[in-house]
């Protein structure tokens, strides 16, 4: 698609420590908690670009997950200190595709996800173009 832009960038890194509440009875991270780690990292990446979720909500704009592919490679365990590395692989008219990896201190990938989010108008819950000022913030210094 001609309006999509590929972005080359250094990954945004967000630290994660595994707590008891994140694990199952065996001390391994419960699968749905990886989604929380990835969500927090995407939010913090946008915040680092100057994009505040509260400001978006005030304007009736939100990013919602449209599609996700996730690969659980190795289990994370209680007390692990990990990092979510996040990049934007595509910036489209109304969508952003994030590539995310949860890695340990040896840079071994434990879990990998590709997450497509869509920009929507919250009043009518319909897709809208990503506001230009948001695109500019994402592309700045990338």
N, C-alpha and C positions, 0 to 999 in steps of 0.2 A: 504494500500500500504506500503510495507516494507521500502521504502526510505523516507516516510514522518515522520517528527518528531513532537511530541506534545511538546509545551513549557509551563512551569508553570512560571508565573512571576507576579510581581506587575503591575497594569495598569500604562501606561504612561498617564499623565494628561496634557491637553492643555486648557487654559482658552479661553472662548468665551464671548464677550459682544454683545448683540443684538442691532443693530443700526436701524434707520428708514429705511434705504435702504434694510434691510433684511426682512422687513415685507410687508404684503399686506395692503389694505385699512383699515382693522380692527385692525391693530397693532399686528397681529399674524405672526410669521415667515412663509414665503412662502416656500412650501414643497421642492423645488429644492435647497434652500439655506442650508438645512441640509447636502446635499452632499458636498458642499463647506467646511463646518465646519469639516466634517469627513476627507476630502482630506487633509486639512491643518494639522490636527492632525496626520495622517499617515506620511506625509512628515516630520513633526517635530520629530516624534518618530524615523524615520530612521536617521534623522540628529543627534539626540541624541546618536545614535549608531555609529556615525562616517561615515555614508553613505550620500554622497553629490550627489544630483540629477545632478548637472552640470558635475561632474566627470563621472557619468554614461553615460550621453549624449555624452561626448567626446569619450567614448569607444563604442558608438552606442548601448548602453544597456538602456532599460527603463522598468519600471513596468507599466502595463496597466490593468485597471479594466476589468475583464473577466465576473464576475457575482456579483450581489448584492441582498441581501434580506434586506428590510428595514421595520421597524414597527414604524409608527408614533403613539405614545401613548398619549401624551399631547402636546398641542401647547406651544411653547416658545413665549414670548411677548417682545415688545419693552423695552429696558433697562435692561432686565434680565442679570445677571452675571452667566454664566454656565461653565461647564467643560466637555470636551470630554475625556472619559477614553478609552484607546486603549490597547488591548493585541493582541498577535499573538497566534492563537489557533492551527495552523498547518503550518509547514514549509516543503514543498515538494521539489521535484527535480527542478521544474520550476515555482512553485506557492507558494503564501503565503496567508493564510486566516487570516484576521484581524477581531476581534470582537470589536465593538465600541458602546459606550453608551454616550448620551448627558444627563447630570444630573444637577439638580439645587443644591442650597446650602444645602438642606435637604437630598441630595442624592437620590431624586426621579428621576427615569428614564423618560425622555420626549420622547426620540427616541432611537432606537436600530438598529444596522445594522451588518450584516456579509458581508464582502467584500473579494472576491477572486481576487487577482491580479496575473497576469502572467508576467514572465520575457521574453522580446522579444529582438531580434536583430533588430534595427531600419532600417538597410540597406535593409533587406529582409522581415521585418515584420513577422518573424516566431518565435515561441517559442524556447528558449534556456534554458539550465540549469542555475540556479542562480549561479553566480561566487562564488567560495569557500570562498574568503575573505569577501564577503558580508554575507554569511551564518555564518561565524565565528563571525563577528561583532554582528549579531542579537542574536546569542546564548551565547555570552560572558556575564557573570554576570546575566544570566536568569535562 
